Amino acid sequence: MENVDTIDFTQVLEDSVDTLRLSVNGTKTVLKFEGEMPNFLVGLQQYTHSEILPIMKGDEWSKELEI
């Protein structure tokens, strides 16, 4: 999220800062794109869809609901 101001929303599938999914602590987000990687993402960690799914189910991305 420290680089959120560099996101070109015309090159990713998210619409705006308001539609980003954030990690539980609010410091990370995941951006989706199709085709070639946008220049502003060069040098950042990349995952395939199948690689990111188990990560997004982890504690860093999902809070357990308290009943």
MODELLER restraints for C-alpha pairs under 7 A, 6 or more apart:
rsr = mdl.restraints
at = mdl.atoms
rsr.add(forms.Gaussian(group=physical.xy_distance, feature=features.Distance(at['CA:1:A'], at['CA:27:A']), mean=5.32, stdev=0.5))
rsr.add(forms.Gaussian(group=physical.xy_distance, feature=features.Distance(at['CA:1:A'], at['CA:28:A']), mean=5.22, stdev=0.5))
rsr.add(forms.Gaussian(group=physical.xy_distance, feature=features.Distance(at['CA:1:A'], at['CA:29:A']), mean=6.35, stdev=0.5))
rsr.add(forms.Gaussian(group=physical.xy_distance, feature=features.Distance(at['CA:6:A'], at['CA:40:A']), mean=6.65, stdev=0.5))
rsr.add(forms.Gaussian(group=physical.xy_distance, feature=features.Distance(at['CA:7:A'], at['CA:40:A']), mean=6.82, stdev=0.5))
rsr.add(forms.Gaussian(group=physical.xy_distance, feature=features.Distance(at['CA:9:A'], at['CA:15:A']), mean=5.94, stdev=0.5))
rsr.add(forms.Gaussian(group=physical.xy_distance, feature=features.Distance(at['CA:9:A'], at['CA:16:A']), mean=6.30, stdev=0.5))
rsr.add(forms.Gaussian(group=physical.xy_distance, feature=features.Distance(at['CA:11:A'], at['CA:33:A']), mean=6.77, stdev=0.5))
rsr.add(forms.Gaussian(group=physical.xy_distance, feature=features.Distance(at['CA:11:A'], at['CA:38:A']), mean=6.40, stdev=0.5))
rsr.add(forms.Gaussian(group=physical.xy_distance, feature=features.Distance(at['CA:12:A'], at['CA:31:A']), mean=6.60, stdev=0.5))
rsr.add(forms.Gaussian(group=physical.xy_distance, feature=features.Distance(at['CA:12:A'], at['CA:32:A']), mean=5.65, stdev=0.5))
rsr.add(forms.Gaussian(group=physical.xy_distance, feature=features.Distance(at['CA:12:A'], at['CA:33:A']), mean=4.58, stdev=0.5))
rsr.add(forms.Gaussian(group=physical.xy_distance, feature=features.Distance(at['CA:13:A'], at['CA:32:A']), mean=5.48, stdev=0.5))
rsr.add(forms.Gaussian(group=physical.xy_distance, feature=features.Distance(at['CA:13:A'], at['CA:33:A']), mean=5.66, stdev=0.5))
rsr.add(forms.Gaussian(group=physical.xy_distance, feature=features.Distance(at['CA:14:A'], at['CA:20:A']), mean=6.61, stdev=0.5))
rsr.add(forms.Gaussian(group=physical.xy_distance, feature=features.Distance(at['CA:14:A'], at['CA:31:A']), mean=6.93, stdev=0.5))
rsr.add(forms.Gaussian(group=physical.xy_distance, feature=features.Distance(at['CA:20:A'], at['CA:29:A']), mean=6.47, stdev=0.5))
rsr.add(forms.Gaussian(group=physical.xy_distance, feature=features.Distance(at['CA:21:A'], at['CA:29:A']), mean=5.70, stdev=0.5))
rsr.add(forms.Gaussian(group=physical.xy_distance, feature=features.Distance(at['CA:21:A'], at['CA:30:A']), mean=6.67, stdev=0.5))
rsr.add(forms.Gaussian(group=physical.xy_distance, feature=features.Distance(at['CA:22:A'], at['CA:28:A']), mean=5.61, stdev=0.5))
rsr.add(forms.Gaussian(group=physical.xy_distance, feature=features.Distance(at['CA:22:A'], at['CA:29:A']), mean=4.69, stdev=0.5))
rsr.add(forms.Gaussian(group=physical.xy_distance, feature=features.Distance(at['CA:23:A'], at['CA:29:A']), mean=6.22, stdev=0.5))
rsr.add(forms.Gaussian(group=physical.xy_distance, feature=features.Distance(at['CA:23:A'], at['CA:60:A']), mean=5.91, stdev=0.5))
rsr.add(forms.Gaussian(group=physical.xy_distance, feature=features.Distance(at['CA:23:A'], at['CA:61:A']), mean=4.55, stdev=0.5))
rsr.add(forms.Gaussian(group=physical.xy_distance, feature=features.Distance(at['CA:24:A'], at['CA:60:A']), mean=5.71, stdev=0.5))
rsr.add(forms.Gaussian(group=physical.xy_distance, feature=features.Distance(at['CA:24:A'], at['CA:61:A']), mean=5.23, stdev=0.5))
rsr.add(forms.Gaussian(group=physical.xy_distance, feature=features.Distance(at['CA:24:A'], at['CA:62:A']), mean=6.44, stdev=0.5))
rsr.add(forms.Gaussian(group=physical.xy_distance, feature=features.Distance(at['CA:24:A'], at['CA:63:A']), mean=6.76, stdev=0.5))
rsr.add(forms.Gaussian(group=physical.xy_distance, feature=features.Distance(at['CA:56:A'], at['CA:62:A']), mean=6.92, stdev=0.5))
